[in-house]
Amino acid sequence: MYLNELQVSKLRNLRPVHLTFSPHVNYLFGDNAQGKTNLIEAIYLLCLAKSFRTRDERELIPFDDHEFLIEGKFHDDEQLEHRVVIHHEILTGKKISVDGKRLSQFSKLVGQFPIICLSTGDHEITSGPPAQRRRFFNVLLSQCSNRYLDDLKQYEQILKQRNSILQRLTTAGKEHKDELEIWNHQFTHFGAQIIKSRRLMVNELNQYLADYYLAITKNKWTLRINYKPNVEDHSDEELAFQFSGQLKKMASREMRQGVSLVGPHRDEFQFLVSDHELRLYGSRGEHKSALVSLKAAEAAVLHSRTQICPIMLLDDLLAELDQERCATVISLFEKSSQIFITGTTLDYNAFQNIGGLSKNPSLFFVENGTLTRMKNAENSASYRGIN
């Protein structure tokens, strides 16, 4: 799977543009705040119907405008073309169509065009609060499995309803307790399914993480993920039963606090480097190496589960990585995936030094929201005044 064409009419600071890409490696160079990340954000939107940078899509609309519009043409492994259009207007909201058919649910887009993004904000996966790690697993599993996405949507709807009932119980005594019991059965059912899926995914990722981390860091330390579900579980068969038991134990406390205290919405995932928690002891370089290893493992699992090579978005790749590690990272991904790599103007020389531009990729420079495609490295160096 690869993105062949991208047309952006309006999005943040990007000027109207119609681009074609290499099915292999694509570089976007430019100074900070020129629009490089905005372009890969557009690609991410076309694949997952949402941004990796903001939940408020009004931020994507250019100043003094009322809409954004992007269109992409993907080619699958059989070279069949698929057209995705996303149009968001302030007054009417977002509309998405695939191959000319409007989607009734945006979630239907998820998984059709698998994608992985490594961005500067991803440092929170290994260093931030548990919600960021849960979000990572939710996005990955949703791209792998429509079943997981459906379970997650059901669970989140029930969680919202359950919290509403608990809040009423804090003021109305036991008046709504029977209503709460009605929701608990579905709550434990979908919650147990989510926990099972997450456990399997952690096991699959761990099959790749140590090798990728070794390839990038060249040291003997190992990287693995430790899954700590909020529900005590002894086996998949007993999981829903254990979940129900914990709900009963926490019932009084939940009613006092007016919030659900048990369930996968409170799961934790630990990243361990040689059994030391990365979040507590890791340097910035170790966090970046772990994140890149995680994204490489994510790509391997997505390919294994879907039989589709995901598109890779590597934003500001050289940050916290030396040239040797950067070359290793590119080699990990370029064998089977279409890659988009962004870097600053200064990064351009670094990529040349590691041979990153030696395989005739598509090369773009971004300035003030305008993208210019260079036909070869000599022209690009002349264009930017790079020696």
N, C-alpha and C positions, 0 to 999 in steps of 0.2 A: 504494500500500500504506500502510495506517495502522493504528495500535493503537486500537481503539475502547474496549475495557474492560480493566481490570487489577484482579486480585484478589490481595492479599497476605495470607496467613494468618499467616505467620511469616517474618521475614527481618531479621537484625540487630536494630536497635532499633525497627523499624516496627510500629506497632499494626495489628491486623487492619483491612483497608480494602478497599472495592470502589469503584473510580473509573471514570468515563467521561471521555473526552478529546475535545478538538477535533481534527478531521483536519488542522488547520492549525497554529496556534501555541498552545503550552501553557507557562505560566510557573509556576515553583515558587520562592517566596520564603521566607526564614527565616534565623535566625541560624545561625552555624556549629555543626556537630555536632548538628543537630536531625533530620536524616534525608533531606535533599534528594537527596544523592548516592546514598543507599541506594535511593531510588525509581527513579532512572534506571539504577542497577545491576541492578535487577529486570527492567527492560525489556531491557537488553542481554543478560541471561541467557536471556530468552525467545527471542531471535533467534540467539544464537551458542552457547548451551549452556555458556557460561563467563563468569566475571567479568572486567572490565577492571582490577580493583583487586588481586586476589589469585589465586594458584594453589591455595591451600588452602581449599577450600569449607567446611571446618568453621568457618571464621571467619564465614560467613554465618548460621550457626545462632545464634539468640538465647541469651543466658546462661541457664543452668538449664533448657535445653530439649535436644531430641535430633533436631530436624528443621527444615527450612524448606520452605515450599510456596508457589508462585506460579502464577497462571493468567492467560493473556491471550487476548483475542479480537481477531483481526486481520481487516480487510476489504481484499480485493484490489481491483484496478481495475474488476472486474465486480461489485463489492459482494457477493461470496461471503465467508462468514465461515469463519475457520480458528481452531481452538482449540488452544492449546499449554499443557501442564501440566508443570511441573517439581517433582518431589518428591525431596528428599534426606534420607535418614535416616542417622544415624551408623553403625548396625549393618549396614544393607543397601545403602548407597550411593545413587547418583542414578538416578532413573527419569524418562524424558521420553516424553510422548505427544503426537502431532499428530493432531487430528481423531479422537481416540479410539483411535488405533493406536500401540502402544508402539514406539519406535525401538530397533532392535537395535544401532545405532551412533549415537552422539551427533553425529557429523560429518554425518549425513544432514539435520540441521536447518540446517546452514550454507548460506546462499544462498537459502533459502525466504523469509526476511523480511529483506532487506538493511538494514543499520544502520550508522551512522557515529557515533562518539563523540569529542568533544573534551573531555578532562578535564585536571585539573591535572597528572596524571602524564605526559601526552603531551609535556611539554617535553623528555623524554629522546629523543624521536624526532629532534629537531634538535640536541640538546646532549649526549646520553648516548652510551653505547657502541654499537658496530655491531649488536649483537644486537637492540636496540630498533628499529632501522630495518628489519632483516630481518623482525622480527615484524610491523611495520606492513604490509609488502608481502605477507607470507604471509596475513594476515587479509583484506586487500583482494582479492588474487587468488583466494583460496579462496571468497569470496562471489561472484566473477564466474564461476568455472569449477570444476565438479566434477572435471574432468580434472586441474587443477593441484592440488587438494586430494588427489586419489588419488596423484599423482606425489610430492607432498611427504610423505605418510604412508609410501609405499614407500621413499623416499630415507632418511627418518629411521630406519626400521626397519633398513635395510641399514647405515647409518652406525653404529648401535648395535652391530650384529653385527660389523662390520668393526673397530670400536675394541676389541671384546672379543678378537678374534683377534690384533690388534696387541699388546695387553697380554700375551697369552700368548707371543707371539713374543719379547718382551723377556726372558723367563725361560727359554723352551724352545728358543731358537735358531731354526733354520729348519724345525722340525718341522711347523709349521702354514702354511708359505708357500703350498703348493698350495691349501689351503682359502681363503686370501686371494684368490688369483687367480680362483677361482670366483665370488666376490662382486664383483670389480672390474668385470666386464662390466655387471651391473645397476646398479652404483653410478654408472658413467659415463653409462649410458643415462638414468636418471631425473634425475641431476644436470644433464645437458645440457638436458633438457626444462624444468627449473626456471629455468635461466639464460635460455633463449629467452623464456620467459613473462615473466620479470622485465624483460628488455630492452624487450619490447613495451610493458609497463605503464609503464615510465619514459618512453618516447616519448609515450605517450598523456597522461600527467599533465603533461608539459612543454608540451603544446599549450594547456593552460588556465592553468598557474601564473603566467606573466608578467602576463596580463590581470587575474587576481584579485588578485595582489600590488599591481599598479598601482591598482586600484579601492580597495583598503584603505589603502594608504600615501600615495597621491597624489604619489609621487615617481617619478623617471625610472629608478630602479634596477630590475633584473630579477631574478626568482627562477627557478632551474631546478635539476633534480636531475642529478647526474653518477653514472652507474652504473659501479662498478669491480668486475667479477666477479673472483673469486679465480682462475678458470681463464682463461688467455690465449686469446682467441677471435678468429678472423679472419673466420669466416662460420658461419652455422647449420649448414651441411653438414659443416664441418670440426671442429665443436665437440667432439663425442664423441671424435674422434681426438686433438685437442689435450689433452683431459682425460686420456685414457689415457697420453699421452706425459708429462704432468706427474706422474702417479702413479708412473711408472717412475723418473723423475728423483728423486722424493722418497722412494722405497721404503726406502732405508737409514735415512734420518732418521726416517721414520714408525715403523720397527721399533725404533729406539733409544728414541724418545719414547713409543711405545705409544699413539699417537693419530693420527687422520686429519688431515692438514695441507692437503689439497687438496679443493676442492669448494665449492658454493654456501652451505654452512653457515659459510663464512668470507668471504662477499661483503661489500662495503662500498658505501654510498650517500652521496654528498656533496650537501649543500644549499648552493648557491652564490648569493650575492646580488652581482650584477655581478662575477662571477668570484672573489669573496672567500668563503672557506668560513665559513658562518654559525656553525658549531660553535666556531670559534676567535675570531671577531671580532664576532659579533652581540650587541646589547644584548637585555635581556629583552623589550622592546617589539618589537624586530625578530623575535625568536624567536616571539612570539605571533602577529604578523602573518603570518609564514611558515607557522605551523601552521594558522591559519585558512584561508589560501590553499590549503594542502595538502588540508584537509578539503573545501573547496569543489570542488577539482579531483577529489577522490575521489568526491564525490557525482555529478559530471558523468560520470565514467567508469563508475561503477556503473550509472547510468541508461542510458548508451549501450550497455553490454554486456548488461544484463539486461532492459531496457525496463521496469524497476520503479524508482519514485522511493524512495530509501532513507529510513528514519526517521533524523532528526538528533537527537543528544543533545549539548547545549552546556552543559557544567557550568562554573559560575562564569565566565560569558562576559566580564564587565566587567574581570576581572583583567588588568592591563597593557594594556587598551584604553580609549581615551577615548570619550566619548559619540558623537562623529561616526563614528569607526571602528566602534563597536558598531552603529550604525544601518545602516552599509554592510553589515556582516556579516549582519544579519537580512534585509536586502533580497536578499542573494545566495542565501539558503536558502529564504525563505518563498514563492517563486514556485511551487515544485513539491513540496516535502517537508513532511511532518509534523515539527514541531520541538518539542523539550522544552528549555527554557532555565531554568537555576537561577541564583539570585542571592541576596545577603544582603538583609536588611530595608532597609538603606541603599540598595541598588541599585534598589529599587522606584521611588524618586523619579527616579533617572537614566533608567530605562526610560520613565517618563511624559514626561520632558523631551524625549526623542528620538522620541516618538511610537510607542514600541514597544508600547504597550497600546491603540492607537487602533483596532485592527481586531477588537475584540470576541473576544479569545482566551479560552481557559480559564485561570483564575487560581486558584492554590492557595497557601495558607500552611502551613508545616510547623513544628511545635513539639513537642519531646519525642517524636518518632516519630508524631505525630498529624497528619493532613492535613485541612485545612478548605478547602472550595471556596467562593470568593466569587462572588456573582452579577454584581457590577459593581465598577468601580474605587472608587466612592464608599463602598460597604460595606466594601471591603478596607482603605481608608485609615482608616475609623473603627475597624475591627477591630484594626489594628495601632497605632493612635494616630499615624499619619503625617500630617504637615501638608503 
